[in-house]
Amino acid sequence: MDVSKRDFIPCPKVDSSVVKIHPKVNVPSVDMNEWWAFTRTCFSKKNKTLGATFKQKKKAYELFSEAHNE
């Protein structure tokens, strides 16, 4: 559901959304080195969108390299 920026004090510059995430019944097998490299990449830059992060070829290369070097 969407949440208006006017519902917050102080009022931010953007609207927000609330999402509900349900875990899958069957958990897929995951290479933990790849997972940690992925999450580190996603959350390494404050206020940067995931789209902007992964549009950078350098970041994609770093993500691939980190996962296979650990």
N, C-alpha and C positions, 0 to 999 in steps of 0.2 A: 504494500500500500504506500502511496505517496504521502509525505509529510511536508507541509508548507514551511518555508523559512520563517514565516510570521509566528509559528508555534514555539520558537526558541527565544530566549533572552540571554545575551544579546542576539539580535537577529543576524544570522550568517548571510553571505552573499548568494547562496545556492539553496535550492530545495533538496530534500532528502527522501529516501525510500526505506521502508522496513521490509526485509525479506525473511522468509521462514525456510530453513534448510532442513531436509530430512535425510538421515543417513541411508545409504543403500543397504538392502538386506544382505547381498553378497558383496563383501569387501574385495576389491580387485587387489592383486599382488602389486606392490609398489617397491621400486628401488629407492631406499631411503636416502642415498646420496643424491639422486636426482631430485627427490622431493625437497630436501633441505636446500639445495642450490636454487630450486624454483622459488621457494618461499622467501629465501634471503633476497633474491632478485626483486620479487614483488614488493617487499616492504623496506627496501634499503633507502629509498628516497622519499622524504616527507613531502606530502601534497602532490606527488606525481602520479598520473593515472597509469593504469596497467597498459593501456593502448600506447601511450607515449614511451613507456619503458621498453616494450617489445618491438616497437618500430625501429629501434636502434639495432643495427646489425651487430655492433660491438657487444651489446648486452646479450644477444642470442648466442654469440660465440662464447662469451664468458660463462653463461649458464651451462652450455654443453661441455665446456672444458672443466668446470668445477665438478660436475657430476661424475666425470670419468677419471678425475685425478684423485678423488677421495677414497 
